[in-house]
Amino acid sequence: MEYRRLKPFEFDDEIYATMGQRFANYIIDYIIQIIIVIGISFVIAFVAMLTGNEAVIARMEAINQIEKYALGAVIVLVYYNFFEIFFAQSVGKFITNTIVVNEMGEKPTTNEILNRSLCRLIPFEQFSFLFIPNKGWHDSISNTYVVKKQVLEERKRAHNSLEDIGKSEE
């Protein structure tokens, strides 16, 4: 059974991912998502060419703006849900050594991540960082935080070592 803290974790400016890290996460993840879309499109077009199905290629060329937005939303949801549910990190967060945690300083639950990912689809959500430093709407609404992984681990070790003081061996 996974250990959960009894009270909320104490967050401060030292543990929060910096605005630069958050921006890098966004850019890296956006580039990866574009690569995924290009890769999927290439595979579909390649299979369509091999099978002689020109209608698929024509349909791909005729995609309208609403379909582009819908495809983008699906890619965002699948990408972030997959990486953050299983690893608590997207590719961008892995590269910048940051991680998503809940208010207890633990890996968020699946529901917290699903909520977080859905909030990314709110129009103009990317600009929410201009109003609340270190916390976008997808963080605030889902009660999650993006923190520096190393600082989090150091604080957890310090907390756990303090809990061990006074415990007797049986």
Secondary structure, 3 states (H helix, E strand, C coil): CCCCCCCCCCCCCCCECCHHHHHHHHHHHHHHHHHHHHHHHHHHHHHHHHHCCHHHHHHHHCCCHHHHHHHHHHHHHHHHHHHHHHHCCCHHHHHHCEEEEECCCCCCCHHHHHHHHHHCCCCCHHHHHHCCCCCCHHHHHHCEEEEEHHHHHHHHHHHHHHHHCCCCCC
